[in-house]
Amino acid sequence: MTNHQITLVKNTWGMVASIDPVTVGGLFYNRLFEIAPPIRAMFRTPVAEQSKKLLTMIGYVINKLDKLEDIIEEVAKLAKGHVQYGVKAEHYSIVGEALLWTLEKGLAEHWTEEVKEAWVLCYTTLANAMIAAAEDVQAAA
């Protein structure tokens, strides 16, 4: 990611993070469950609580985007935990679709093609790191 793309992601995340996390998370999870109903069974935590965790985690990662090499290991640990919940490689594209949709709704007129491209690259980079880490876990099992 370029510095400009990182800045775009950080700035737009700041806008989304200023919205109530239960509202943002509700949009995300409703969209996720709408496009992939079987995924709902993976979630045991109430949506409001899960929403707060999700937004906290995304915020943590976004704040460290300019030090991507420092967070890849942390992202890999997160992915290894997701394997225990039954998350598979194909789920990452579904989650990405729901996330981008949520960002588009939350950012409204601030959701430009340039912002979208930055977020797609950001999510793809992180998702690929998580998929690779999950595959390592599965190969070792």
C-alpha positions in Angstrom: 0.0 0.0 0.0 1.2 3.5 -0.7 1.4 6.1 2.0 -1.5 7.9 0.3 -3.7 4.8 0.4 -2.8 4.2 4.1 -3.8 7.8 4.8 -7.1 7.3 2.9 -7.9 4.1 4.9 -7.0 5.7 8.2 -9.0 8.9 7.6 -12.1 7.1 6.4 -11.9 4.6 9.2 -11.8 7.6 11.6 -15.2 8.6 10.1 -16.7 5.2 10.5 -15.2 4.7 14.0 -17.0 7.9 15.1 -20.4 6.1 14.4 -21.8 4.0 17.2 -20.0 0.6 17.0 -23.3 -1.4 17.5 -24.8 0.5 14.5 -21.8 -0.1 12.3 -21.5 -3.7 13.4 -25.2 -4.3 13.0 -25.0 -3.2 9.4 -21.9 -5.4 8.8 -23.3 -8.5 10.4 -26.8 -8.1 8.9 -25.2 -7.8 5.5 -22.8 -10.8 6.2 -25.7 -13.0 7.3 -27.8 -11.9 4.3 -25.2 -12.8 1.7 -24.0 -16.0 3.5 -26.7 -17.3 6.0 -24.7 -20.4 7.0 -22.0 -18.1 8.5 -24.4 -17.1 11.2 -23.9 -20.4 13.0 -20.2 -19.5 13.6 -21.2 -16.7 15.9 -22.1 -17.4 19.5 -21.6 -13.9 20.8 -24.5 -11.4 20.6 -24.2 -9.1 17.6 -23.9 -6.0 19.8 -20.9 -7.4 21.7 -19.4 -8.9 18.6 -19.7 -5.6 16.8 -17.7 -3.8 19.5 -15.0 -6.5 19.3 -14.9 -6.2 15.5 -14.6 -2.5 15.4 -11.9 -2.5 18.1 -9.9 -5.0 16.2 -10.2 -3.2 12.9 -9.3 0.1 14.5 -6.2 -1.5 16.1 -5.0 -2.9 12.7 -5.8 0.3 10.8 -3.9 2.4 13.3 -0.8 0.3 12.6 -1.1 0.1 8.8 1.9 2.2 8.3 3.9 -0.5 10.1 2.4 -3.4 8.3 5.3 -5.7 8.8 4.8 -5.3 12.6 1.1 -6.4 12.5 1.3 -9.2 10.0 2.3 -11.6 12.9 -0.6 -10.4 15.0 -3.0 -10.8 12.1 -1.6 -14.3 11.6 -2.4 -15.2 15.2 -5.9 -13.9 14.8 -6.3 -16.1 11.7 -5.1 -19.1 13.6 -7.8 -18.5 16.2 -10.4 -18.2 13.5 -9.6 -21.7 12.2 -11.0 -23.1 15.5 -14.3 -21.4 14.7 -14.5 -23.1 11.3 -13.4 -20.1 9.1 -12.2 -21.2 5.7 -10.4 -19.4 3.0 -13.6 -18.8 1.0 -15.1 -16.9 3.9 -12.6 -14.1 3.6 -14.1 -12.9 0.3 -17.6 -12.9 1.8 -16.5 -10.9 4.8 -14.6 -8.5 2.5 -17.8 -8.0 0.5 -19.8 -7.3 3.7 -17.1 -4.9 5.0 -16.8 -2.9 1.8 -20.6 -2.6 1.6 -20.7 -1.4 5.2 -18.0 1.1 4.6 -19.8 2.4 1.5 -23.0 2.9 3.6 -21.1 4.5 6.5 -19.0 6.8 4.4 -21.8 7.8 2.0 -20.4 10.6 -0.2 -16.9 10.1 1.1 -16.9 6.6 -0.5 -15.0 7.4 -3.8 -13.4 5.1 -6.3 -10.0 6.0 -4.8 -11.1 5.2 -1.3 -12.7 1.9 -2.4 -9.4 0.9 -4.1 -7.4 1.7 -1.0 -9.8 -0.4 1.2 -9.8 -3.3 -1.3 -6.0 -3.4 -1.3 -5.9 -3.1 2.5 -8.4 -5.9 3.1 -6.9 -8.1 0.4 -3.4 -7.7 2.0 -4.6 -8.6 5.4 -7.0 -11.3 4.3 -4.2 -13.0 2.3 -1.9 -12.9 5.4 -4.7 -14.5 7.4 -5.4 -17.2 4.8 -1.7 -18.1 4.6 -1.5 -18.4 8.4 -4.6 -20.5 8.5 -3.3 -22.8 5.8 -0.1 -23.2 7.9 -2.2 -24.3 10.9 -4.2 -26.7 8.8 -1.1 -28.2 7.1 0.5 -28.8 10.5 -2.6 -30.5 11.9 
